[in-house]
Amino acid sequence: MNARTYTGYSIGCAIVWAVIWIAVGTRADERTRHEIRLGFIGWVSGWTSATIARALYPPPGRRVPDSARRGLAAFTVVSLGAVAARLLRLLRRPV
């Protein structure tokens, strides 16, 4: 399966959320679980909206130059680093 499809994205997100829920469910306090739950609800809302939009509207033609895609890739790496740092801090917190 091509990882650059919406299906691949959705499966990847499901795996990441499963890992987050396992970590939060075993290590976090109730306040943190509540924060993650709200974040998850927000993500599901956005994912659902995007899925409906993709089903109803055709995708636009590619207009983004390669240089902009490289900038987006760098932003993605930085964002993933921030999420990883938060999860590591959560895992180190004593129960």
C-alpha positions as CSV (number, residue, x, y, z in Angstrom):
1,M,0.0,0.0,0.0
2,N,1.3,3.5,-0.8
3,A,1.9,5.4,2.3
4,R,1.0,8.7,0.5
5,T,-2.7,8.0,0.3
6,Y,-5.5,9.1,2.6
7,T,-6.0,5.5,3.6
8,G,-2.4,5.2,4.6
9,Y,-2.6,8.5,6.5
10,S,-5.7,7.3,8.3
11,I,-4.1,3.9,9.2
12,G,-1.0,5.6,10.4
13,C,-3.0,8.0,12.6
14,A,-5.0,5.1,14.1
15,I,-1.7,3.4,15.0
16,V,-0.3,6.6,16.6
17,W,-3.5,7.3,18.6
18,A,-3.4,3.7,19.8
19,V,0.1,4.1,21.1
20,I,-0.8,7.5,22.7
21,W,-3.9,5.9,24.4
22,I,-1.8,3.0,25.7
23,A,0.8,5.4,27.1
24,V,-1.8,7.7,28.6
25,G,-4.0,4.9,29.9
26,T,-1.1,3.3,31.8
27,R,0.9,6.3,33.0
28,A,-1.1,9.5,33.1
29,D,-3.2,11.1,35.8
30,E,-6.9,11.9,35.3
31,R,-6.2,15.5,34.2
32,T,-3.8,14.4,31.5
33,R,-6.2,11.8,30.3
34,H,-8.9,14.4,30.1
35,E,-6.6,16.7,28.0
36,I,-5.7,13.9,25.7
37,R,-9.4,12.9,25.3
38,L,-10.3,16.5,24.3
39,G,-7.4,16.5,21.8
40,F,-8.6,13.2,20.4
41,I,-12.1,14.4,20.0
42,G,-10.8,17.5,18.2
43,W,-8.7,15.3,15.9
44,V,-11.6,13.0,15.1
45,S,-13.8,16.0,14.3
46,G,-11.2,17.3,11.9
47,W,-10.5,13.9,10.3
48,T,-14.3,13.3,9.9
49,S,-14.7,16.7,8.2
50,A,-11.7,16.1,5.9
51,T,-13.1,12.7,5.0
52,I,-16.5,14.1,4.1
53,A,-14.8,16.9,2.1
54,R,-12.6,14.4,0.2
55,A,-15.7,12.3,-0.7
56,L,-17.7,15.3,-1.9
57,Y,-15.1,17.5,-3.6
58,P,-12.4,16.5,-6.2
59,P,-8.9,17.2,-5.1
60,P,-7.3,20.4,-6.4
61,G,-4.4,20.2,-8.9
62,R,-0.9,20.3,-7.5
63,R,0.2,23.9,-7.2
64,V,2.8,23.7,-4.4
65,P,6.4,24.0,-5.6
66,D,9.0,21.5,-4.4
67,S,10.6,24.1,-2.2
68,A,7.4,24.7,-0.3
69,R,6.9,20.9,0.2
70,R,10.4,20.7,1.7
71,G,9.4,23.5,4.1
72,L,6.3,21.6,5.1
73,A,8.3,18.4,5.7
74,A,10.6,20.3,8.0
75,F,7.6,21.7,9.9
76,T,6.2,18.2,10.2
77,V,9.4,16.9,11.7
78,V,9.5,19.7,14.2
79,S,5.8,19.1,15.1
80,L,6.5,15.4,15.6
81,G,9.4,16.2,17.8
82,A,7.2,18.4,20.0
83,V,4.6,15.7,20.4
84,A,7.3,13.1,21.1
85,A,8.8,15.4,23.8
86,R,5.4,15.8,25.5
87,L,4.9,12.0,25.5
88,L,8.3,11.4,26.9
89,R,7.7,13.8,29.7
90,L,4.4,12.1,30.3
91,L,6.1,8.7,30.5
92,R,8.7,9.9,32.9
93,R,6.1,11.3,35.3
94,P,5.8,9.1,38.4
95,V,2.4,7.4,38.8
